[in-house]
Amino acid sequence: MGSRSKLREVTWDALFSGALDATPLAMELFPERVVRKCATDRALAKIHGLRDQLWMRRADGRWQARLTPMETLIRAKSSPHLALVPPTAADAPEPPPPRSRRKRGAATR
């Protein structure tokens, strides 16, 4: 297995397992899981722009989770392309080969 394939597999497995839920790609691919995590993790909610919808500051200055309907936020963050996401890295298609980096106008041999 090439280094690109291994990197892709490791990255996909980390995304799939939830280890990279702070990334925008995780929200794009797994909005249901990430939004639910944001409801219990204020820092993660801030990263994904959900702090104001999911958290409020109490009069004593401490943060408290809001009672927010999750389904509305999940639908708002969901992509219509989610049906195309393969369940594992092994099911993902191979990327196209890299393009040649020949300079424009360079003579060919």
Residue pairs with C-beta under 8 A, 6 or more apart in sequence:
1 9
4 95
5 94
8 89
8 92
8 95
9 89
9 90
11 20
11 89
12 88
12 89
12 92
13 88
13 89
14 20
15 23
15 25
15 26
15 29
15 30
16 87
16 88
16 89
18 26
18 30
18 33
18 37
20 26
21 27
21 30
21 33
21 34
21 37
21 44
22 44
22 47
24 48
26 34
27 34
27 35
27 48
27 77
28 79
29 79
29 82
29 85
31 74
31 77
31 78
31 79
31 82
32 74
32 78
34 44
34 48
34 77
35 48
35 50
35 70
35 73
35 74
35 77
36 70
37 44
38 44
38 45
38 48
38 50
38 54
39 45
39 54
39 65
39 68
39 70
40 65
42 51
42 54
42 55
42 63
45 51
45 53
45 54
45 55
48 77
50 73
53 66
53 68
53 73
54 65
54 66
54 68
54 73
55 63
55 64
55 65
55 66
56 63
56 64
56 66
57 63
57 64
58 64
86 92
86 93
102 108
